Amino acid sequence: MSADKIIVIGHKSPDTDSICSALGYAAYKQAQGVNAEAGMTAEPNKETMFALEKFGVVAPELVTSVPAKQKLILVDHNEEGQAVDGMRDAEIVEIIDHHRLGGISTASPLFVHIEPVGCTSTIIANMFWKNDVKMSTSVAGLLLSAILSDTVLFKSPTCTQQDKDTAAKLAEEACVDLKEYGMAMLKAGAGIDGMTPEQVADTDLKAFEFGTVKAIISQISVMDPQEVLDIKADLLAAMKANCQAKGVELALLMVTDIMNESTHLLVAGEPQDLVAKAFAKPVEDSCVYLPGVMSRKKQIVPPMTEAAK
Amino acid sequence: MSADKIIVIGHKSPDTDSICSALGYAAYKQAQGVNAEAGMTAEPNKETMFALEKFGVVAPELVTSVPAKQKLILVDHNEEGQAVDGMRDAEIVEIIDHHRLGGISTASPLFVHIEPVGCTSTIIANMFWKNDVKMSTSVAGLLLSAILSDTVLFKSPTCTQQDKDTAAKLAEEACVDLKEYGMAMLKAGAGIDGMTPEQVADTDLKAFEFGTVKAIISQISVMDPQEVLDIKADLLAAMKANCQAKGVELALLMVTDIMNESTHLLVAGEPQDLVAKAFAKPVEDSCVYLPGVMSRKKQIVPPMTEAAK
């Protein structure tokens, strides 16, 4: 990237908002004659790739560190620990964000716009509109994708009316059906495409002890649980192999349905009646369906602990 | 102040912007149905009092510390060291400012609007206009006063075109002549009214050594230097008394003319030819007129040091 460019960049481990808001804000600044260009701290995830491809936009340049005095616009973060390497000695000229204040101090006055909404791209879309800056169809699509991602299709508790209104307007400008596109994008990011049953069974695996019972609990969060349940036999085999390999008696796999806010809990090993007791439901065909359950820490471990007493 | 109110408050040692932007932003929030009220960390200075009286506004409530969890809107600052006592355990819900980022971190997302303009009140006036919130004549007058103060009637290097445009619009709404009112307000704040010659001679006094010469240099910045020069004989007497009291040979008093960006340098004690050499000008009637000189640190001390070599 040429040295006199201002780099617009999101946080490390970028999500869809961090990459799309960088692209959107760079377009906004360029439209005002500013020599700005989007960067990204790491490769886009599957969900973001889906959005970029849908709207025909090339991913930003990979920027893993910046030289001293590099002019930066931070989007979707304002904490040094989350920022691109070298940020401390760079010059932050603007911050557009929707998080808490993260303790950054700067040498000089700058432009900071932080709002407690569900997504940075909500703020940026409204800056386009308030200041009568023309927004391309592809930028509208990217900003929309970020809102749908950050608010999990408006289901997140962080989602505000402003996010919903902004997304509706962006969907019109981007010529997509909001719900249909949102489901497709989230599904692209939260599927098991290309994963082996063993990889699925190992996702986010943690070990626990319930009374005298040693157990492991994994969790995979998906848009389409049926896709996972379709390979249940293979998953149970992988879970049993895990029990042997790790010397535990019980293996649980939470197949969490993001959209329906529920979990299909797969059960391998013994004692299965401990699971039945914990959730006051029989284990049928190695599975218990748990509506409303999303959190291992808050909704699986405590009843299992209680049942083992 | 009632416990459920949001307090809008500026920095410690409040200047005109800190008090007027608090009053202006409280009015802005109230117009939107928010239970907000302005506070101030200390009594207004003479300049601010002049503005409050001119527009018939009562000073905000004195708030020297706030209880834990008090909801705060910070205006004209964003550093803990400058904030009202108790800020750390309060809840900052908004920040409106024109300074550098000062390292505050918060527990939750909030609304932050910082712009690199000359005055917080410039930002607030534009929020009224952008969001079609009706502004009273008195609020227009207060916001105008803050801009004229912070930019020293547009002479400060921090002044932007936006400050000038905003002030012009506010002057119309407040029905005052911008320049005439600005001069009167600055003069009210930067006069020697009620000060003894000794107090004037002691203003911001610092000690120096130039070669073998021990000296003291004071500085008073005023709108109307003639008002100070009118009591020159008394000032010189006070300066000579200072020389004796402090055991130094030379006393200088910078009478700095804010508007004309110049300094009348009064000289008491000896050697007067050191002063003449430093500024390549004769000391006439115990005075040297120095156009363009405003800074003791940058424009008085270095030539005096050089002349003493």
Interface residues (C-beta under 8 A of the other chain):
Chain A: I92 I95 H98 H99 R100 L101 G102 G103 I104 S105 T106 A107 S108 P109 L110 F111 V112 H113 I114 E115 P116 K130
Chain B: I92 I95 H98 H99 R100 L101 G102 G103 I104 S105 T106 A107 S108 P109 L110 F111 V112 H113 I114 E115 P116 K130 T158
